[in-house]
Amino acid sequence: MKAKPYEDLGVFLAHSATLEREAAERFYELAAMMKVHNNDALHELFLELARYSVEHVNEVEDICKDHDLPSLKPWEYQWPDLEAPENISYESAHYLMSPKEALEAVYKVELKAEAFYRSISLQASDEDIRKYAHLFAEEEHEHAEAAKRSLEELKLSKGQDEKVDLDPPFMPE
Amino acid sequence: MKPKAYKSGVKPIWCPGCGHYSVLNAITKALSVLDQQPEDCVLVSGIGCSARLPAYANAYGFHGVHGRALPVATGIKVARPKLNVIAMGGDGDGFSIGGNHFLHACRRNVDIVYIAMDNEVYGMTKGQASPTTPELWDHSKLTPHGPEVRPFQPCSIALASGASFIARGHSGDPNGLAKMIYEAIEHPGFAFVHVLSQCITYCPEQSEWKERVHDEEVVTADPTEAATFLQREDGFSKGVFYRNPRDVWPMPHQPPQDSNLRKGFEL
């Protein structure tokens, strides 16, 4: 049985690096799929989020390079759910996804990532784990707040959630 | 190699929300754990949305003919036994036009993996009922009352046909699916991985699969026990159900030596 992220600094950092890396990759994937489906607004939004995520990947990897990280198989990570907490689930995306729905999904995963780090910072006895977990939780909190502010700004503008499907999926038999 | 290194530069054109993105991720994660060199792996597909997957992976790929992923994969494995051969496709490709190949691939037990991405619909041709569509699914105008035919049961049929590894995963759990695919690759013989992979464009109700899927790690080598389980389960069980390694085809045979014919014709 592998150590838990709050018990071992290497295991914790391995989780942090994977959490940030998978979030960046997922945002890039979402940006690419929206581009293919001509949802330009969300393409730009997810691309911007992917770029921010890459900055966080670099930050975490910078910390990781001074530590020995265990090699974990994808199914050995101890996430609270089935995937890393900052990943927007595939099934929550749609080609008609609106900016409001996208920002709500972003807000949700940022809160999940914050909760993940917060829980570790509370459970860890190692000072370094507590320090990094607290730092990352604060960063995720800032991201969640930024998503919330963007959502509030969006509510002030009209017509953001209208959905017009110019090419409905079912064949017109 | 990191999982990302097993992805090609080609961007998928699947719909946002499609489960196949997750299957692609699971395959790349499994290959990464195996530290498989891309040139040692072949991904073979037929026709359909899911059959596009080999183009999105950094490995050898063969985008074949509708329903014929398994015969192509069998040929590659028999000719080049050291290659890791993974066949894949959807429920229409694999269980309708390719249904007969599926039965005989299970029976033959060549050492390949078959990943069936089941979304219960023909997506590429705009949403018609497939062999695994529920009887009363009435979303398509071609079947206004639903197909009114019992859905094909891939895992039960794989068991009855002789598959030696049978598992079911869900696209909502890419890490669990990666483990299942890893185990399927490691299994000597025909390994069948049935994946519930949602198509939210034609079947928006499938976004609820995440709530319906449940873990059911049976892992038996007893076909009777596996059959009983598969007849009772609700189609949303996830796990390895059956694992019973047996002789892999083709069998090794020694060439005949010192036959009378050879002796008679020897110079």
Chai-1 contact restraints between the chains, C-beta under 6 A:
chainA,res_idxA,chainB,res_idxB,connection_type,confidence,min_distance_angstrom,max_distance_angstrom,comment,restraint_id
A,A32,B,K11,contact,1.0,0.0,6.0,A-B,restraint_1
A,M33,B,P16,contact,1.0,0.0,6.0,A-B,restraint_2
A,V36,B,I13,contact,1.0,0.0,6.0,A-B,restraint_3
A,K73,B,V33,contact,1.0,0.0,6.0,A-B,restraint_4
A,P74,B,K29,contact,1.0,0.0,6.0,A-B,restraint_5
A,P74,B,N175,contact,1.0,0.0,6.0,A-B,restraint_6
A,P74,B,A178,contact,1.0,0.0,6.0,A-B,restraint_7
A,W75,B,N175,contact,1.0,0.0,6.0,A-B,restraint_8
A,W75,B,K179,contact,1.0,0.0,6.0,A-B,restraint_9
A,L82,B,D173,contact,1.0,0.0,6.0,A-B,restraint_10
A,Y90,B,Y21,contact,1.0,0.0,6.0,A-B,restraint_11
A,Y90,B,S22,contact,1.0,0.0,6.0,A-B,restraint_12
A,E91,B,G17,contact,1.0,0.0,6.0,A-B,restraint_13
A,E91,B,Q198,contact,1.0,0.0,6.0,A-B,restraint_14
A,E91,B,S207,contact,1.0,0.0,6.0,A-B,restraint_15
A,A93,B,P16,contact,1.0,0.0,6.0,A-B,restraint_16
A,A93,B,G17,contact,1.0,0.0,6.0,A-B,restraint_17
A,H94,B,P16,contact,1.0,0.0,6.0,A-B,restraint_18
A,H94,B,G17,contact,1.0,0.0,6.0,A-B,restraint_19
A,Y95,B,C15,contact,1.0,0.0,6.0,A-B,restraint_20
A,Y95,B,P16,contact,1.0,0.0,6.0,A-B,restraint_21
A,P169,B,T201,contact,1.0,0.0,6.0,A-B,restraint_22
A,P169,B,Y202,contact,1.0,0.0,6.0,A-B,restraint_23
A,F170,B,G127,contact,1.0,0.0,6.0,A-B,restraint_24
A,M171,B,K126,contact,1.0,0.0,6.0,A-B,restraint_25
A,E173,B,K141,contact,1.0,0.0,6.0,A-B,restraint_26
A,E173,B,L142,contact,1.0,0.0,6.0,A-B,restraint_27
